[in-house]
């Protein structure tokens, strides 16, 4: 397990109601994706310039986002890591977090809706 993943796990354990963590990218954290010929997901909030380099990471706890009750720290969880431009200001991070959560929730709903319709039918 990459050290950034371990640090994220500890951070979320110490911040039990947080949905998103913003941090600088850690060297090599996306190497497994690159090795498979894939690109890591990215998100560029509206407050960022289109040309801003993607040097930070936003980590979204998807289980918390969908309303899963606070769980045992040893239980499995799902987190999404996205490359983002650096956002140093807390106020700007809050704005970016709102946009990011809206985008992630919309994507989750889009991908779940066809399954739900098939189940209901």
C-alpha positions as CSV (number, residue, x, y, z in Angstrom):
1,X,0.0,0.0,0.0
2,X,1.4,3.4,-0.9
3,X,2.2,5.7,2.0
4,X,-0.2,8.3,0.7
5,X,-3.1,5.8,1.0
6,X,-2.1,5.0,4.6
7,X,-1.9,8.7,5.4
8,X,-5.4,9.3,3.9
9,X,-6.8,6.4,6.0
10,X,-5.4,7.9,9.2
11,X,-6.6,11.4,8.2
12,X,-10.1,10.2,7.6
13,X,-10.0,8.2,10.9
14,X,-9.0,11.5,12.7
15,X,-11.7,13.5,10.8
16,X,-14.7,11.2,11.1
17,X,-17.2,13.6,9.5
18,X,-15.1,14.8,6.6
19,X,-16.0,13.9,3.1
20,X,-13.0,15.4,1.2
21,X,-9.3,15.8,1.9
22,X,-7.2,18.1,-0.2
23,X,-3.4,17.5,-0.2
24,X,-0.3,17.7,-2.3
25,X,0.2,14.7,-4.6
26,X,2.7,12.1,-3.4
27,X,5.4,10.9,-5.7
28,X,4.5,7.6,-7.3
29,X,1.0,7.4,-5.9
30,X,-0.5,7.0,-9.4
31,X,2.3,4.8,-10.8
32,X,0.1,1.6,-10.8
33,X,-2.4,3.4,-13.1
34,X,0.3,4.7,-15.4
35,X,1.8,1.2,-15.6
36,X,-1.5,-0.1,-16.8
37,X,-1.7,2.6,-19.5
38,X,-4.4,4.5,-17.6
39,X,-4.6,8.1,-16.5
40,X,-5.8,9.0,-13.0
41,X,-9.1,10.8,-12.8
42,X,-8.9,14.5,-12.5
43,X,-11.2,17.4,-11.5
44,X,-10.7,21.1,-12.3
45,X,-13.0,23.3,-10.2
46,X,-14.4,26.4,-11.9
47,X,-12.2,28.6,-9.6
48,X,-9.1,27.2,-11.2
49,X,-7.5,28.2,-14.5
50,X,-7.9,25.7,-17.3
51,X,-4.1,25.5,-17.6
52,X,-3.3,25.1,-13.9
53,X,-1.1,22.0,-13.4
54,X,-2.7,19.1,-11.5
55,X,-0.3,18.9,-8.6
56,X,-2.7,18.2,-5.7
57,X,-5.1,15.4,-4.9
58,X,-8.6,15.5,-3.7
59,X,-9.6,12.3,-1.8
60,X,-13.3,11.7,-1.5
61,X,-14.7,9.1,0.9
62,X,-17.5,7.7,-1.2
63,X,-19.0,5.6,1.7
64,X,-19.5,8.8,3.7
65,X,-20.8,10.7,0.7
66,X,-23.6,8.1,0.2
67,X,-24.6,8.4,3.9
68,X,-23.0,5.2,5.2
69,X,-23.1,5.4,9.0
70,X,-19.8,6.0,10.7
71,X,-18.1,2.6,10.6
72,X,-15.4,0.7,12.4
73,X,-12.0,2.0,11.2
74,X,-11.1,-1.6,10.3
75,X,-14.1,-1.9,7.9
76,X,-13.6,-1.6,4.2
77,X,-14.3,1.8,2.6
78,X,-14.1,3.3,-0.8
79,X,-12.2,6.4,-1.6
80,X,-11.7,8.2,-4.9
81,X,-8.5,10.0,-5.5
82,X,-8.5,12.8,-8.2
83,X,-5.7,15.0,-9.4
84,X,-6.6,18.6,-9.0
85,X,-4.8,22.0,-9.2
86,X,-3.4,23.4,-6.0
87,X,-6.0,25.1,-3.9
88,X,-4.4,26.6,-0.8
89,X,-7.1,28.9,0.5
90,X,-9.7,27.3,2.9
91,X,-12.5,29.3,1.4
92,X,-11.5,28.2,-2.1
93,X,-11.2,24.6,-0.9
94,X,-14.8,24.8,0.4
95,X,-16.0,26.1,-3.0
96,X,-14.1,23.4,-4.8
97,X,-15.4,20.7,-2.4
98,X,-19.0,21.7,-3.1
99,X,-18.4,21.5,-6.9
100,X,-16.5,18.2,-6.5
101,X,-19.1,16.5,-4.4
102,X,-21.9,17.6,-6.7
103,X,-19.9,16.2,-9.7
104,X,-19.1,12.9,-7.9
105,X,-22.7,12.5,-6.7
106,X,-24.1,13.1,-10.2
107,X,-21.7,10.6,-11.7
108,X,-22.7,8.0,-9.0
109,X,-26.4,8.6,-9.6
110,X,-25.9,8.4,-13.4
111,X,-24.1,5.0,-13.1
112,X,-26.6,3.6,-10.5
113,X,-29.9,4.7,-12.1
114,X,-29.9,2.1,-14.9
115,X,-29.3,-0.7,-12.4
116,X,-32.1,0.6,-10.1
117,X,-34.5,0.7,-13.0
118,X,-33.7,-2.9,-13.9
119,X,-34.2,-4.0,-10.3
120,X,-37.5,-2.2,-10.0
121,X,-38.8,-3.7,-13.3
